[in-house]
Amino acid sequence: MLTYSQSQLDIEEIAILFRNGSTVCYPTETLYGLGCSANSRAGIEKIYDMKKRDKEKNFTLLFKDIEMINNHCILKNQETELIQEFSPGPFSILLDIKETSAIDNKIVSPSGEICCRISSHPFVKLLFNYIDFPIVSTSANLSGNKNIFLFKTIYNSFHNLVDCIIDYGDIAESLGSSIIKNTENEAIIIREGDLSSRSIEDFYNGKS
């Protein structure tokens, strides 16, 4: 298992790990995430197993920017506007996947949706300078357990399960990203996270 500190990153080697389907524990602006390439079935299966997560529940995916999202998903005008307003940051949105996407269908919902987010964390932004595909981002904890904010606890929990851990130290308490689904009439809040549902609803309704 490889470990990189914030001051001693080998971003090119980390990018190779993602390209090869390895699993990585890495920081985001909300929580530490467990991830791999979104088209690596082996990596995805491994993350389901290490989290003890119900395999009917899908993962959030991180994208470099809205252009990368558009390469994989069908974007309506309202969805584009929501992403542009609240991204990058703790904002995730359910979108219909395009048939041409190489994202593994293991993480596509039965209705053909994936959960998309653009991260503002410096590590993730740097990583996307070296890879051109979305990555899995699910919180580094056991499914159903509380979020973990101490790096020592994260390390002790996952160092023998993942292929690589990125050490950015302890993180501030977080609820994770807010998840929404856009419909013809409203933005449905699937999960309330660090971004308040009021700010999303106000923007959607043209009040801000």
C-alpha positions as CSV (number, residue, x, y, z in Angstrom):
1,M,0.0,0.0,0.0
2,L,1.4,3.4,-1.0
3,T,1.0,6.5,1.1
4,Y,1.6,10.1,-0.1
5,S,1.7,13.2,2.1
6,Q,0.5,16.6,0.9
7,S,4.1,17.8,0.6
8,Q,5.4,14.7,-1.2
9,L,2.8,13.9,-3.9
10,D,3.8,12.0,-7.0
11,I,0.7,13.0,-8.9
12,E,1.8,11.2,-12.1
13,E,2.2,7.9,-10.3
14,I,-1.2,8.4,-8.6
15,A,-2.7,9.1,-12.0
16,I,-1.3,5.8,-13.2
17,L,-2.9,4.0,-10.3
18,F,-6.3,5.4,-11.2
19,R,-5.7,4.4,-14.9
20,N,-4.9,0.9,-13.8
21,G,-8.0,0.4,-11.8
22,S,-6.4,0.7,-8.4
23,T,-8.3,1.9,-5.3
24,V,-7.3,5.2,-3.7
25,C,-8.3,7.0,-0.5
26,Y,-8.1,10.7,-1.1
27,P,-9.3,14.1,0.2
28,T,-12.1,16.2,-1.1
29,E,-13.5,19.5,0.2
30,T,-16.1,17.6,2.2
31,L,-14.8,14.1,3.3
32,Y,-12.0,11.7,2.4
33,G,-13.2,9.6,-0.4
34,L,-12.7,6.1,-1.6
35,G,-12.2,6.0,-5.3
36,C,-11.1,4.4,-8.5
37,S,-11.6,4.9,-12.2
38,A,-15.4,5.0,-13.0
39,N,-14.8,2.4,-15.7
40,S,-12.9,-0.1,-13.5
41,R,-15.3,-2.9,-12.6
42,A,-12.7,-4.6,-10.4
43,G,-12.0,-1.3,-8.5
44,I,-15.7,-0.6,-8.1
45,E,-16.4,-4.1,-6.7
46,K,-13.5,-3.8,-4.3
47,I,-14.9,-0.5,-2.9
48,Y,-18.4,-2.0,-2.4
49,D,-16.7,-4.8,-0.5
50,M,-14.5,-2.6,1.7
51,K,-17.4,-0.3,2.6
52,K,-19.8,-3.3,3.1
53,R,-22.2,-1.3,1.0
54,D,-25.5,-2.6,-0.5
55,K,-24.7,-3.1,-4.2
56,E,-28.0,-1.5,-5.2
57,K,-26.7,1.8,-3.9
58,N,-24.7,3.8,-6.3
59,F,-21.7,6.0,-5.8
60,T,-21.1,9.7,-6.6
61,L,-18.6,10.3,-9.4
62,L,-16.2,13.3,-9.6
63,F,-15.6,15.0,-12.9
64,K,-13.0,17.6,-14.0
65,D,-15.5,20.1,-15.3
66,I,-18.9,20.6,-16.9
67,E,-17.4,19.6,-20.3
68,M,-16.4,16.2,-18.9
69,I,-19.9,15.8,-17.5
70,N,-21.4,16.7,-20.8
71,N,-19.3,14.0,-22.5
72,H,-21.0,11.3,-20.3
73,C,-24.4,12.7,-19.4
74,I,-27.4,14.3,-21.0
75,L,-27.6,17.9,-19.7
76,K,-30.7,20.1,-19.8
77,N,-30.5,23.9,-19.5
78,Q,-31.6,23.9,-15.9
79,E,-29.1,21.3,-14.9
80,T,-26.3,23.2,-16.7
81,E,-27.3,26.4,-14.8
82,L,-27.4,24.6,-11.4
83,I,-23.9,23.0,-12.0
84,Q,-22.5,26.4,-13.1
85,E,-23.9,28.1,-10.0
86,F,-22.9,25.6,-7.4
87,S,-19.8,23.9,-8.8
88,P,-17.1,23.2,-8.0
89,G,-18.0,22.4,-4.4
90,P,-20.2,20.2,-2.2
91,F,-23.0,19.9,-4.9
92,S,-24.0,16.6,-6.6
93,I,-26.7,16.1,-9.2
94,L,-28.3,13.1,-10.7
95,L,-28.1,13.0,-14.5
96,D,-29.1,10.6,-17.2
97,I,-26.0,8.8,-18.7
98,K,-25.4,8.8,-22.4
99,E,-25.3,5.4,-24.2
100,T,-21.8,6.3,-25.4
101,S,-20.3,6.7,-21.9
102,A,-17.6,4.2,-20.9
103,I,-18.7,4.5,-17.2
104,D,-19.2,1.0,-15.8
105,N,-22.9,0.1,-15.6
106,K,-22.3,-1.2,-12.1
107,I,-22.6,2.4,-10.9
108,V,-25.5,3.4,-13.1
109,S,-28.9,3.3,-11.5
110,P,-31.7,1.1,-13.0
111,S,-33.2,4.4,-14.3
112,G,-30.0,5.2,-16.2
113,E,-28.7,7.9,-13.9
114,I,-25.4,8.7,-12.3
115,C,-24.6,11.1,-9.5
116,C,-22.2,13.8,-10.7
117,R,-20.0,16.3,-8.8
118,I,-17.1,18.7,-9.6
119,S,-14.7,18.9,-6.6
120,S,-13.0,22.1,-5.5
121,H,-10.3,20.3,-3.5
122,P,-6.7,21.1,-4.7
123,F,-5.7,17.5,-4.9
124,V,-8.7,16.5,-7.1
125,K,-8.2,19.5,-9.3
126,L,-4.5,18.6,-9.7
127,L,-5.3,14.9,-10.4
128,F,-7.6,15.9,-13.3
129,N,-4.7,17.6,-15.0
130,Y,-3.3,14.0,-15.5
131,I,-6.5,11.9,-16.1
132,D,-9.3,12.4,-18.6
133,F,-12.0,10.2,-17.0
134,P,-14.4,10.5,-14.0
135,I,-13.6,8.8,-10.7
136,V,-15.6,7.2,-8.0
137,S,-16.0,9.3,-4.8
138,T,-17.7,7.6,-1.8
139,S,-17.1,8.6,1.8
140,A,-14.2,6.8,3.5
141,N,-16.3,5.0,6.2
142,L,-18.3,1.8,6.5
143,S,-21.7,2.0,5.0
144,G,-24.2,3.4,7.5
145,N,-21.5,4.5,10.0
146,K,-20.6,8.1,11.0
147,N,-18.3,10.2,8.8
148,I,-14.6,10.1,9.8
149,F,-12.7,13.4,10.1
150,L,-9.4,12.2,11.8
151,F,-6.8,11.0,9.3
152,K,-5.4,8.5,11.8
153,T,-8.8,6.8,12.0
154,I,-9.1,6.8,8.2
155,Y,-5.6,5.4,7.8
156,N,-6.2,2.6,10.4
157,S,-9.6,1.8,8.9
158,F,-8.4,1.5,5.2
159,H,-4.7,1.2,4.9
160,N,-4.9,-2.6,4.5
161,L,-7.8,-2.4,2.0
162,V,-6.9,0.2,-0.6
163,D,-3.9,0.4,-2.9
164,C,-3.0,4.0,-2.0
165,I,-3.8,6.7,0.6
166,I,-3.3,10.4,0.2
167,D,-2.6,12.2,3.5
168,Y,-3.9,15.7,3.7
169,G,-4.3,15.5,7.5
170,D,-7.5,15.9,9.6
171,I,-10.5,17.5,8.0
172,A,-13.3,19.8,9.3
173,E,-16.6,18.2,10.1
174,S,-18.8,17.8,7.1
175,L,-22.2,16.4,6.0
176,G,-20.8,15.6,2.6
177,S,-22.1,17.0,-0.6
178,S,-25.8,17.9,-1.2
179,I,-27.5,15.7,-3.8
180,I,-30.3,16.9,-6.0
181,K,-32.5,15.6,-8.8
182,N,-33.8,18.0,-11.3
183,T,-37.4,17.5,-12.5
184,E,-39.7,19.6,-14.8
185,N,-41.1,21.4,-11.8
186,E,-38.6,21.4,-9.0
187,A,-35.1,20.5,-7.7
188,I,-35.7,17.6,-5.4
189,I,-33.2,17.4,-2.5
190,I,-32.1,13.8,-2.2
191,R,-29.6,14.5,0.6
192,E,-28.9,17.6,2.5
193,G,-25.2,18.2,2.8
194,D,-22.9,21.2,3.3
195,L,-24.7,23.2,0.7
196,S,-28.1,24.3,2.2
197,S,-31.2,23.1,0.4
198,R,-32.6,26.7,0.8
199,S,-29.8,28.1,-1.4
200,I,-30.5,25.5,-4.1
201,E,-34.3,26.0,-4.0
202,D,-33.9,29.8,-4.0
203,F,-31.7,29.7,-7.1
204,Y,-34.0,27.2,-8.8
205,N,-37.0,29.4,-8.2
206,G,-35.1,32.6,-9.3
207,K,-35.1,34.2,-5.9
208,S,-31.3,34.7,-5.8
